Amino acid sequence: MTNKALSIFNQLRPLSVGFDDVFNHFESMFDEDFRLPTVNYPPYNIVKTDTNKYDIEVALAGFNKKDINVTVENGVLTIESKVEENHTKDEDGNTIYKGISKRYFKRSFTIADDVEVKGAELKDGLLKVSMEKIIPENKKLKQIEIK
């Protein structure tokens, strides 16, 4: 981990309670062997659609619902293709040039413990995974009546 990152974490730890998992997660990201992913396929957007709602939009031209797995496990949302491109023969046998790839991919996103995946929809070559941050009652604003 870089000295600057260590300094920030060391300054914040004494000021917080119950965030050990968050600090541990970020510390592991700054380990010496941490590398940012350089693969940019398939392209995606992360969109905040409301105060507590988010969508991840993934461009998947040429894919069907049956070609894609969307899973959530241990705070990680994974979008993965089931098929690998067949270079020897096309389905219809008539394609002269194939520019729309159906190659294998796997994209993972870390989601917070209080974020719930509501569903996924594939429409017009765009996979949209909808999520919502669930705020527990004890964290919502509560007006206290003064007696």
Secondary structure, 3 states (H helix, E strand, C coil): CCHHHHHHHHHHHHHCCCCHHHHHHHHHHCCCCCCCCCCCCCCEEEEEEECCEEEEEEECCCCCHHHEEEEEECCEEEEEECCCCCCCCCCCCCCCCCCCCCCCCEEEEECCCCEEEEEEEEECCEEEEEEEECCCHHHCCCCCCCC
